[in-house]
Structure formats: C-alpha cells, structure tokens
C-alpha cells in the first residue's frame, strides 16, 4: 500500500483538482484546437465591438480632449487584443488542427496547455484592466507615462506589462508544446503534407520571435519598478523584431490551408507543389528581416533603409509566387466549387490577400514612404489583410474544424449555410469599401489615430463607419450559426444522450 | 479554365501594373519642382515679423536646429514631413 493510499482523505484537493481538470479541460487535440480558435473568435468580437464604437466617435471631426480617454482606450484595446492574443490564438489553433487533421499528429500535454491557455487570457485581462492608452506599439515615452493609463497609477502601471508578459510567455510555451508534441506523435513517414508544414512552421515562428517582445515588456517593467533607463530606439527595434513577424503568423499558416484545399475545391492538383515548398523558406526567413520598414521616419542609417526596402520587396515576391500558384490552380481547373462555404471562404481570402497586398508596394519604398507614413493608407492596407486572409481564411478553417467536431450530430441546417454564405459576402464586400475608403483618405493626408481631423475627410469617415457596421452584421451572420452548432452539439451530447459514431 | 481563375490572374497582373504606374507617378511627383525642397522665405534674418506670407505650393519643409544636438536624431536636425495635399501655415517669431 502506498503512502498516498494510506492517507486518503474523504476530500483531497489533488483528487478534486483531477476531477475538475478531467471535466473542464479539453483532452483531445481537436477540442484543444477549437479552444484556441473559438477563443480567438470571442476576442475578435470584443476588439471588433471596440472598433465599431470608436468609429462612432470618429464621426465627429471636432472631437476634443474630453472624449480622448475613451477613444484611445478603445483603440488600444483593439490593438492589444488583435496583436497580443487573437493572432497567436488563431495561429496555434490552426497549427493544432492542421497537424491533427492531415497527419494524425496529437497533443499530449493537455493539462499544461489548458492551464497556459487560461493564464494567457488572464494576463490579457490584467493588462487591459489598467485602461491603457499606449497604442499597441507601447512606444516610450507614451508607453511609460503615468497619464497613459486610466486606472493604474504609480508602480501599478507595470501590471500592464506584467500581464502582457504572462500572456506572451504562455502563448510561446503553448506554441512550443504544439510543435514538440506534434513531431513526437507523428506516425507517417516521408514529407509532411503542405497544410501542417505551413501551419506548424508559423506556429514555431511564435517561439522564435515572441521572446523579443517579452524582452521589451520585461525592460518596461524594470523601467517602471526599478527606474532602469529605457532607450526608445532600441526598445522600438526590439518590439518590431516581434511586431512585424506577428502580422504574418496567421496569413502564412492560412497559406497552408489554401495550398491544401483550393486544389480540392478546384478539382485538380496544386499548380506547383515545388514552388509552395521552396517558397516556405523565403517566407520564413524574410519575415524576420523586414521589421525596420516600420521605422522609416526614425533616424536609421542609410544601409538599414536600403536593406529593409530590398528585403520587403523580396518577401512581397514570395507572396506573389503564392497567389500566382493558387491563381493558376483555379484558372487551369474545369470548375471551382463555390457551393461549399469553405471553398467560398478560401477563394475570398485569396482574392482579398491580392487586393490588399498590391497597394502595399508603395509602403516600404524609402523615397515614397513619407507620403503615406502614419496615414490611413497604412491602416486601410493592413486591415484589408486582416479582414480577408486572416479572418476569412481562418473562418474557412474554423468552419471545417466545427464541421469535423460537431457536424456528425449537429450538422449545419440550410438556413445556417445560407446565413454563413451571406455573412462571408457581406463581410468581404463591406470591408473592401472600408479598406479603399481608408487608403484613399490616407493618400490625401488623413493621419491615423487622431480624434480630430480636417472636416473635408468627414465623408470618408462616414463611409468607413457605415460599411464597418455592415461588415459587423456580416460577422454576426457567420458567427451565430457556427456557435449555435456548438450549443446544439452540447445539448445533443450531454442532455439528449446522442452518441457519436 | 475557370472565369474565377482568370479574374484572379487578371487582378494579380493588372493590379501590379496599376501599382507600378502609381509608384512611378509618386516618384516623379515627389522629385518635381513643387515637391522639391526650395529656399524658404524664412531662411534669412528678417528683423521684423513678416506677417502672413502666402506660399501657394505644397512643399517638404525642414526644421533645422542650427546648434546643439537634437535628442534622437543623427544629423542634428528635425525633419517635418507635410502630407501630400496638406497646407503648411507657418508663423515665425524672431
């Protein structure tokens, strides 16, 4: 008899904890991948609502400082949630799903991953509770000023960076565990199929790049608590060494899904699998070599400017090869299956990526960047990317994931399918208008982030706000049927006693 | 061959061509006279305030500090970029 058995108490915390984790923690790879993508959708709704509300504030060109704290808090929440938690959650969820679905690779550290998941969410809540108005760049001096935080004061402002540090540390650990467990449990021999190859590569990129952000956050914490000097240029460089790659985590993971599924919906092979595989190296390496193009109005030496101008164009060439490969695949097919909502989502994601990517070619050019630097042109470009390749691409994968997990006992009804289809089209169309309105206004000089602006830009602001709200309705049309599937599945399984085959 | 595929390819190639033209236009525009740095009416000591001076052109204006090193810049100067199509109203006090 072991010691544990001999001192068994009627109520033991360890056993109770085990019961709780057994009941509430996800214990399957598919379930855990849904935990991350579904949490991603919830955070998307939170940051989207924040954006819809500050868009209303922006309908007044004569805003004063009175409304600034609300506007900048919402704007910062929008950025924090998007970049610090939504993007990594979607990437990790897609990474887990890709390896599970295509190769049967599994997670094994379920309890640890679940704990890290909840801690990551908690860290974000701690960071947001202070009501930061730092913008997601958290650049000093703004990022270190007492007055930039609505609710934290004194040394407590460090809580924002400690919270973000907890979130990023947990995310980095989960990304590492996902790749590690996946590789360990792989049974198939030979080449890894294309979807998990891309999805896991960019899940691994979280591990390579997030430590730069964690170092910045730690530096700020020490700056606040121990008065360590924070050099703004070095801090900003460190920040962007994570801050640029992070924007590629989801798009490049989604590329894997497009490479795998667009050929299926087109009913033919991918135009060139060789291009797709070689391109991965280009995308992976150059993603980490372009960060300084965010600092073209900072005092950088000419050689760095020349280097990032060239490296960004090379990275753009990699994206060009991707869209050409996929475009040729669809072009050479007999038909493309738009009747499947996933086929439609992937097609719109591809189309949007092209439409959003081409106007960006002006941005890294050293001589031309000042024309559009810090204007709505940049905002229009990257939001179009987010609305299409990130959100619509992820939507395609999430619908597939939900159908796989819940579809057998809670299939989508015809009405749900129609609603999702309408949502996809409304979302795409509306945000195309918002994106181009932003770019047109930005090219004419509308500066981003400001609460007051020249009244001549009011029609652009009105267009952006109206179509953003329409796009929001599109999200509801997509999300309600998807989440109702989960609810129905829960009811069928746990209350009606339906057994899955 | 699908129309959707043709549309994707057309958007890739026509879009890139349009963007190349747009970039060329901006390169030419920013290196043409109205956009080039030109002598400022305020660069000499004027003694008395000039009052309002109408400069009916879009310009790249440089604010240069003549002595001392400005924190965070490598060339002792501060460069102010005026967005395209914006008007710069400068009031100079001696």
Interface residues (C-beta under 8 A of the other chain):
Chain A: X232 X233 X266 X297 X299 X301 X320 X323 X324 X326 X327 X328 X329 X330 X331 X332 X333 X334 X335 X336 X338 X347 X350 X351 X354 X355 X358 X359 X361 X362 X365 X367 X368 X370 X371 X373 X375 X443 X444 X445 X447
Chain B: X1 X2 X4 X5 X6 X7 X8 X9 X11 X12 X15 X16 X18 X19 X20 X22 X23 X26 X27 X30 X72 X73 X74 X75 X81 X83 X84 X85 X86
